[in-house]
Amino acid sequence: MGRAARIGDAVRHIRWYFASLMGDNHYRRYVEHRRRTHPGEPILSEREYWRMRHAAAESNPQSRCC
């Protein structure tokens, strides 16, 4: 593997890490989970999903950084 390929891999891993950290891939993971474990059932839109997540966080506060 050449140097450029290693740098490309490192950049992809860093992007994945920050996307996971910031929650960018939560909805995608939710959709994959619903399709895999609940086939044929409706899937929330991304807007509905985030509303549900925020409502759940507000109704059940836990210690968090912010």
Chimera marker file (.cmm) of the C-alpha trace (Angstrom):
<marker_set name="trace">
<marker id="1" x="0.000" y="0.000" z="0.000" r="1" g="1" b="0" radius="0.5"/>
<marker id="2" x="1.443" y="3.328" z="-1.040" r="1" g="1" b="0" radius="0.5"/>
<marker id="3" x="1.728" y="6.479" z="0.985" r="1" g="1" b="0" radius="0.5"/>
<marker id="4" x="-1.208" y="8.171" z="-0.791" r="1" g="1" b="0" radius="0.5"/>
<marker id="5" x="-3.450" y="5.170" z="-0.075" r="1" g="1" b="0" radius="0.5"/>
<marker id="6" x="-2.486" y="5.201" z="3.609" r="1" g="1" b="0" radius="0.5"/>
<marker id="7" x="-3.198" y="8.928" z="3.831" r="1" g="1" b="0" radius="0.5"/>
<marker id="8" x="-6.559" y="8.392" z="2.112" r="1" g="1" b="0" radius="0.5"/>
<marker id="9" x="-7.436" y="5.636" z="4.576" r="1" g="1" b="0" radius="0.5"/>
<marker id="10" x="-6.470" y="7.840" z="7.513" r="1" g="1" b="0" radius="0.5"/>
<marker id="11" x="-8.629" y="10.690" z="6.206" r="1" g="1" b="0" radius="0.5"/>
<marker id="12" x="-11.616" y="8.347" z="5.765" r="1" g="1" b="0" radius="0.5"/>
<marker id="13" x="-11.197" y="7.027" z="9.308" r="1" g="1" b="0" radius="0.5"/>
<marker id="14" x="-10.991" y="10.547" z="10.725" r="1" g="1" b="0" radius="0.5"/>
<marker id="15" x="-14.133" y="11.596" z="8.806" r="1" g="1" b="0" radius="0.5"/>
<marker id="16" x="-15.968" y="8.503" z="10.057" r="1" g="1" b="0" radius="0.5"/>
<marker id="17" x="-14.894" y="9.224" z="13.653" r="1" g="1" b="0" radius="0.5"/>
<marker id="18" x="-16.067" y="12.835" z="13.591" r="1" g="1" b="0" radius="0.5"/>
<marker id="19" x="-19.330" y="11.913" z="11.841" r="1" g="1" b="0" radius="0.5"/>
<marker id="20" x="-19.984" y="9.321" z="14.560" r="1" g="1" b="0" radius="0.5"/>
<marker id="21" x="-19.018" y="11.734" z="17.298" r="1" g="1" b="0" radius="0.5"/>
<marker id="22" x="-21.328" y="14.462" z="15.979" r="1" g="1" b="0" radius="0.5"/>
<marker id="23" x="-24.239" y="12.084" z="15.323" r="1" g="1" b="0" radius="0.5"/>
<marker id="24" x="-24.211" y="12.469" z="11.544" r="1" g="1" b="0" radius="0.5"/>
<marker id="25" x="-24.732" y="8.757" z="10.956" r="1" g="1" b="0" radius="0.5"/>
<marker id="26" x="-27.373" y="8.093" z="13.638" r="1" g="1" b="0" radius="0.5"/>
<marker id="27" x="-30.308" y="8.348" z="11.247" r="1" g="1" b="0" radius="0.5"/>
<marker id="28" x="-28.613" y="6.102" z="8.674" r="1" g="1" b="0" radius="0.5"/>
<marker id="29" x="-27.983" y="3.490" z="11.375" r="1" g="1" b="0" radius="0.5"/>
<marker id="30" x="-31.607" y="3.794" z="12.540" r="1" g="1" b="0" radius="0.5"/>
<marker id="31" x="-32.889" y="3.160" z="8.992" r="1" g="1" b="0" radius="0.5"/>
<marker id="32" x="-30.573" y="0.160" z="8.553" r="1" g="1" b="0" radius="0.5"/>
<marker id="33" x="-31.738" y="-1.261" z="11.901" r="1" g="1" b="0" radius="0.5"/>
<marker id="34" x="-35.433" y="-0.788" z="11.075" r="1" g="1" b="0" radius="0.5"/>
<marker id="35" x="-35.067" y="-2.435" z="7.667" r="1" g="1" b="0" radius="0.5"/>
<marker id="36" x="-33.132" y="-5.348" z="9.124" r="1" g="1" b="0" radius="0.5"/>
<marker id="37" x="-35.187" y="-6.035" z="12.248" r="1" g="1" b="0" radius="0.5"/>
<marker id="38" x="-38.644" y="-4.678" z="11.337" r="1" g="1" b="0" radius="0.5"/>
<marker id="39" x="-39.099" y="-5.256" z="7.592" r="1" g="1" b="0" radius="0.5"/>
<marker id="40" x="-42.292" y="-3.872" z="6.123" r="1" g="1" b="0" radius="0.5"/>
<marker id="41" x="-42.913" y="-1.497" z="9.031" r="1" g="1" b="0" radius="0.5"/>
<marker id="42" x="-42.871" y="2.271" z="8.479" r="1" g="1" b="0" radius="0.5"/>
<marker id="43" x="-39.642" y="4.194" z="9.000" r="1" g="1" b="0" radius="0.5"/>
<marker id="44" x="-39.664" y="7.689" z="10.459" r="1" g="1" b="0" radius="0.5"/>
<marker id="45" x="-38.511" y="10.518" z="8.231" r="1" g="1" b="0" radius="0.5"/>
<marker id="46" x="-35.224" y="12.065" z="9.265" r="1" g="1" b="0" radius="0.5"/>
<marker id="47" x="-37.051" y="15.066" z="10.688" r="1" g="1" b="0" radius="0.5"/>
<marker id="48" x="-39.414" y="12.847" z="12.732" r="1" g="1" b="0" radius="0.5"/>
<marker id="49" x="-36.456" y="10.769" z="13.921" r="1" g="1" b="0" radius="0.5"/>
<marker id="50" x="-34.579" y="13.794" z="15.296" r="1" g="1" b="0" radius="0.5"/>
<marker id="51" x="-37.729" y="15.162" z="16.928" r="1" g="1" b="0" radius="0.5"/>
<marker id="52" x="-38.209" y="11.800" z="18.664" r="1" g="1" b="0" radius="0.5"/>
<marker id="53" x="-34.555" y="11.718" z="19.788" r="1" g="1" b="0" radius="0.5"/>
<marker id="54" x="-34.655" y="15.240" z="21.197" r="1" g="1" b="0" radius="0.5"/>
<marker id="55" x="-38.006" y="14.667" z="22.912" r="1" g="1" b="0" radius="0.5"/>
<marker id="56" x="-36.647" y="11.491" z="24.522" r="1" g="1" b="0" radius="0.5"/>
<marker id="57" x="-33.515" y="13.306" z="25.706" r="1" g="1" b="0" radius="0.5"/>
<marker id="58" x="-35.592" y="16.135" z="27.191" r="1" g="1" b="0" radius="0.5"/>
<marker id="59" x="-38.045" y="13.831" z="28.949" r="1" g="1" b="0" radius="0.5"/>
<marker id="60" x="-35.310" y="11.623" z="30.385" r="1" g="1" b="0" radius="0.5"/>
<marker id="61" x="-32.311" y="13.859" z="31.181" r="1" g="1" b="0" radius="0.5"/>
<marker id="62" x="-29.069" y="12.097" z="31.930" r="1" g="1" b="0" radius="0.5"/>
<marker id="63" x="-25.651" y="13.459" z="32.627" r="1" g="1" b="0" radius="0.5"/>
<marker id="64" x="-24.116" y="14.700" z="29.420" r="1" g="1" b="0" radius="0.5"/>
<marker id="65" x="-21.449" y="17.154" z="28.475" r="1" g="1" b="0" radius="0.5"/>
<marker id="66" x="-23.723" y="19.963" z="27.227" r="1" g="1" b="0" radius="0.5"/>
<link id1="1" id2="2" r="1" g="1" b="0" radius="0.2"/>
<link id1="2" id2="3" r="1" g="1" b="0" radius="0.2"/>
<link id1="3" id2="4" r="1" g="1" b="0" radius="0.2"/>
<link id1="4" id2="5" r="1" g="1" b="0" radius="0.2"/>
<link id1="5" id2="6" r="1" g="1" b="0" radius="0.2"/>
<link id1="6" id2="7" r="1" g="1" b="0" radius="0.2"/>
<link id1="7" id2="8" r="1" g="1" b="0" radius="0.2"/>
<link id1="8" id2="9" r="1" g="1" b="0" radius="0.2"/>
<link id1="9" id2="10" r="1" g="1" b="0" radius="0.2"/>
<link id1="10" id2="11" r="1" g="1" b="0" radius="0.2"/>
<link id1="11" id2="12" r="1" g="1" b="0" radius="0.2"/>
<link id1="12" id2="13" r="1" g="1" b="0" radius="0.2"/>
<link id1="13" id2="14" r="1" g="1" b="0" radius="0.2"/>
<link id1="14" id2="15" r="1" g="1" b="0" radius="0.2"/>
<link id1="15" id2="16" r="1" g="1" b="0" radius="0.2"/>
<link id1="16" id2="17" r="1" g="1" b="0" radius="0.2"/>
<link id1="17" id2="18" r="1" g="1" b="0" radius="0.2"/>
<link id1="18" id2="19" r="1" g="1" b="0" radius="0.2"/>
<link id1="19" id2="20" r="1" g="1" b="0" radius="0.2"/>
<link id1="20" id2="21" r="1" g="1" b="0" radius="0.2"/>
<link id1="21" id2="22" r="1" g="1" b="0" radius="0.2"/>
<link id1="22" id2="23" r="1" g="1" b="0" radius="0.2"/>
<link id1="23" id2="24" r="1" g="1" b="0" radius="0.2"/>
<link id1="24" id2="25" r="1" g="1" b="0" radius="0.2"/>
<link id1="25" id2="26" r="1" g="1" b="0" radius="0.2"/>
<link id1="26" id2="27" r="1" g="1" b="0" radius="0.2"/>
<link id1="27" id2="28" r="1" g="1" b="0" radius="0.2"/>
<link id1="28" id2="29" r="1" g="1" b="0" radius="0.2"/>
<link id1="29" id2="30" r="1" g="1" b="0" radius="0.2"/>
<link id1="30" id2="31" r="1" g="1" b="0" radius="0.2"/>
<link id1="31" id2="32" r="1" g="1" b="0" radius="0.2"/>
<link id1="32" id2="33" r="1" g="1" b="0" radius="0.2"/>
<link id1="33" id2="34" r="1" g="1" b="0" radius="0.2"/>
<link id1="34" id2="35" r="1" g="1" b="0" radius="0.2"/>
<link id1="35" id2="36" r="1" g="1" b="0" radius="0.2"/>
<link id1="36" id2="37" r="1" g="1" b="0" radius="0.2"/>
<link id1="37" id2="38" r="1" g="1" b="0" radius="0.2"/>
<link id1="38" id2="39" r="1" g="1" b="0" radius="0.2"/>
<link id1="39" id2="40" r="1" g="1" b="0" radius="0.2"/>
<link id1="40" id2="41" r="1" g="1" b="0" radius="0.2"/>
<link id1="41" id2="42" r="1" g="1" b="0" radius="0.2"/>
<link id1="42" id2="43" r="1" g="1" b="0" radius="0.2"/>
<link id1="43" id2="44" r="1" g="1" b="0" radius="0.2"/>
<link id1="44" id2="45" r="1" g="1" b="0" radius="0.2"/>
<link id1="45" id2="46" r="1" g="1" b="0" radius="0.2"/>
<link id1="46" id2="47" r="1" g="1" b="0" radius="0.2"/>
<link id1="47" id2="48" r="1" g="1" b="0" radius="0.2"/>
<link id1="48" id2="49" r="1" g="1" b="0" radius="0.2"/>
<link id1="49" id2="50" r="1" g="1" b="0" radius="0.2"/>
<link id1="50" id2="51" r="1" g="1" b="0" radius="0.2"/>
<link id1="51" id2="52" r="1" g="1" b="0" radius="0.2"/>
<link id1="52" id2="53" r="1" g="1" b="0" radius="0.2"/>
<link id1="53" id2="54" r="1" g="1" b="0" radius="0.2"/>
<link id1="54" id2="55" r="1" g="1" b="0" radius="0.2"/>
<link id1="55" id2="56" r="1" g="1" b="0" radius="0.2"/>
<link id1="56" id2="57" r="1" g="1" b="0" radius="0.2"/>
<link id1="57" id2="58" r="1" g="1" b="0" radius="0.2"/>
<link id1="58" id2="59" r="1" g="1" b="0" radius="0.2"/>
<link id1="59" id2="60" r="1" g="1" b="0" radius="0.2"/>
<link id1="60" id2="61" r="1" g="1" b="0" radius="0.2"/>
<link id1="61" id2="62" r="1" g="1" b="0" radius="0.2"/>
<link id1="62" id2="63" r="1" g="1" b="0" radius="0.2"/>
<link id1="63" id2="64" r="1" g="1" b="0" radius="0.2"/>
<link id1="64" id2="65" r="1" g="1" b="0" radius="0.2"/>
<link id1="65" id2="66" r="1" g="1" b="0" radius="0.2"/>
</marker_set>
